[in-house]
Amino acid sequence: MENPFHACATCTHFRPEKVENGMRYFCNRLGYDTKPDYQFNCWTPKEHVIKLMEKRKEERS
């Protein structure tokens, strides 16, 4: 089953930055620009995302 939470924006390494012409999204782990909805296998979810995933898992049980 696909994880609906798995996206760069929910990863601990995701760094949004406001720039003159909009926003820049950067991955500190990979070392290059990304987008909030991209997915990579190195995903490390933020703490609040982990809690939300656990809550949703309990609700399905």
Backbone torsions as a table, in degrees:
resi	resn	phi	psi	omega
1	MET	NA	136.3	-179.5
2	GLU	-73.5	140.0	-179.8
3	ASN	-86.9	113.4	-178.5
4	PRO	-69.5	-12.7	179.8
5	PHE	-89.4	-16.3	-173.6
6	HIS	-72.5	103.5	176.8
7	ALA	-161.2	154.7	-178.8
8	CYS	-54.8	-38.8	-177.1
9	ALA	-62.2	-20.2	-179.5
10	THR	-101.1	9.3	-177.5
11	CYS	-95.9	148.0	179.9
12	THR	-66.1	-19.4	-176.6
13	HIS	-95.0	-1.9	-178.6
14	PHE	-77.5	128.5	-178.8
15	ARG	-128.7	101.1	174.0
16	PRO	-79.2	145.5	-179.1
17	GLU	-143.3	126.8	176.8
18	LYS	-77.7	125.4	178.6
19	VAL	-121.1	171.3	-174.6
20	GLU	-53.7	-40.1	-175.6
21	ASN	-104.5	23.5	178.0
22	GLY	137.4	-131.1	-178.8
23	MET	-123.6	148.8	173.7
24	ARG	-121.4	133.2	179.0
25	TYR	-115.9	126.1	-171.6
26	PHE	-131.6	143.5	174.6
27	CYS	-103.9	116.5	179.2
28	ASN	-66.9	-32.1	-178.8
29	ARG	-72.3	-49.0	-177.4
30	LEU	-80.8	-27.2	176.9
31	GLY	83.9	23.7	176.7
32	TYR	-149.4	169.8	-179.3
33	ASP	-64.8	149.7	179.0
34	THR	-143.0	-170.3	174.2
35	LYS	-132.0	153.1	-176.2
36	PRO	-55.6	-33.4	-176.0
37	ASP	-94.8	1.3	176.7
38	TYR	-68.1	157.6	177.9
39	GLN	-131.8	136.0	175.4
40	PHE	-132.6	156.5	-177.9
41	ASN	-70.3	-13.1	-178.1
42	CYS	-90.4	15.5	-176.3
43	TRP	-56.9	128.3	173.9
44	THR	-123.9	102.9	-174.5
45	PRO	-65.7	147.1	175.1
46	LYS	-67.1	158.4	-175.7
47	GLU	-56.6	-44.0	-178.4
48	HIS	-67.5	-27.3	177.2
49	VAL	-72.7	-39.9	176.7
50	ILE	-59.6	-45.7	-180.0
51	LYS	-62.7	-40.7	179.0
52	LEU	-66.1	-40.4	177.4
53	MET	-63.2	-42.2	178.5
54	GLU	-63.2	-42.1	179.0
55	LYS	-62.1	-45.3	179.6
56	ARG	-65.0	-36.1	178.2
57	LYS	-65.2	-41.7	178.5
58	GLU	-64.1	-38.4	-179.3
59	GLU	-64.7	-31.2	179.7
60	ARG	-80.1	-17.3	-177.9
61	SER	-78.6	NA	NA
